[in-house]
């Protein structure tokens, strides 16, 4: 099977040679190298690929003068620096390249936003264009399969996720377990003051069991023997590592709307299921509804990131138990979604529409979900 077409590729190629360093963030094994090689194939004579997982490449790029960098690059006009966060002071190296090499396009990839962005934010202020690459989206999968095939494979994807190597593996459970066990914490442990990977795993396991429900840092702290500020720091760390993301509650007009808790979801359900070691078919599970909710919300997250839409994301719930799983705000307009794995009759919460005039509400189920993702 050929490589899937990534939605952000045309936008990345459009951004080439505009005088900016292109920075592509994404988790390990998510396809950053494959994307870069696809771009490089369009520039075979002028391109240079540097893999910073290689020690000698890291040394070549660490604390170099512009003269030394010019000797490395030569006449090439497109340079990819893959896993750039592994180079010490990479931000200064990228700044030298941006300031001293007219006509040179640099693409830098980083496997974790906290590692690379902390290095590049100040040196590259005004000099970079940022992209995020996430696990394969529903729209990207449709580049090689029909809508009918996607719907047939939907339950499989709720069990094993959408990392490229998992999608194409003959043993998807083993493939996602390897990613979860070998890559999930590497950057967090390497670049942050987290000495014990077991703490992160236990935290993620607790979060995996709470998808679809409100999360309290105090309760998590009591469960894990940590204070709530440490929990908050670890959650932020895992968000920056592209493992999880959170939704705050929508709380504006009604006094009865929830205002303090948050919901936490996983970018990839295969990772979530690997953490609790449960790849069972949905008819044998108690969490099918929660999986479906996580799936749709994460797919909307991917779609907006890939389309480069800037939206505010919330959930909505009142103390009287009126609720919507997911709400997006764009341009001052609210669109709500309720996720139901089984197609059933459903009454939209009139209180939401009454409170937010001009808003829309949709029921999302396994028969119509592609309408909202493509």
Beta strands, then each sheet from edge to edge (+ up, - down):
strand 1: 21-25
strand 2: 47-51
strand 3: 78-82
strand 4: 105-110
strand 5: 128-132
strand 6: 214-215
strand 7: 244-249
strand 8: 262-266
strand 9: 312-317
strand 10: 323-330
strand 11: 333-339
strand 12: 360-364
sheet 1: 2+ 3+ 4+ 1+ 5+
sheet 2: 6+ 8- 7+ 9+ 10- 11+ 12+
end
